[in-house]
Amino acid sequence: MKKIVAVIGDARAEKGSPKYEAAYAVGKALVDAGYRIQTGGVHGVMEGASQGARTSEKYKEGDVIALLPFFDPSMANEYADIVIPTGLDVYRNVIVANASAVIAVGGGAGTLSEMANAWALKRLIIGVTGVGGWSGKLAGECLDDRERYEDIPEDKIFPAANAEEVIDILNRYVDRYNKYHDGIQPSGGKTKK
């Protein structure tokens, strides 16, 4: 079964902008490498990644998943294959973040929330650098001091300068990030009486 990788970032990135082009390259590279992509399904980085995925020679229908914040499926970008109109508005960000891995390209507050959710959900996170936004600000950083994986001491938001580096990091780590969130635990993992 193909792993699903979320691509997140600026919804306002225009075609031809560095963020859009980076997302396009990442989307294409992901499908080239045998992954499916998942986005928030609207414009900007999400559209760029979806369009790029569709240009891969390995693209098959169903490789581009859109988790819309709206109820109206017609609001998805034209490159989405599977459209899931959640109607959850920004609350759908946690669903987007629960992919096998999350690739951030730029981004504002919505992207920041998805990165934070992905961190809490113990997902592999890769931040594309050189395009501004939260992906570059947080690349190379840990979001907090918790130990998410004791067998991955280098755990952090991995920085990647381009699509090739994204795929290299993804292929090296995606199978190691195999834990799933099991609920919020009190400090020390002990239950209060």
Beta strands, then each sheet from edge to edge (+ up, - down):
strand 1: 4-9
strand 2: 36-39
strand 3: 64-68
strand 4: 82-85
strand 5: 101-105
strand 6: 124-128
strand 7: 157-160
sheet 1: 4+ 3+ 2+ 1+ 5+ 6+ 7+
end
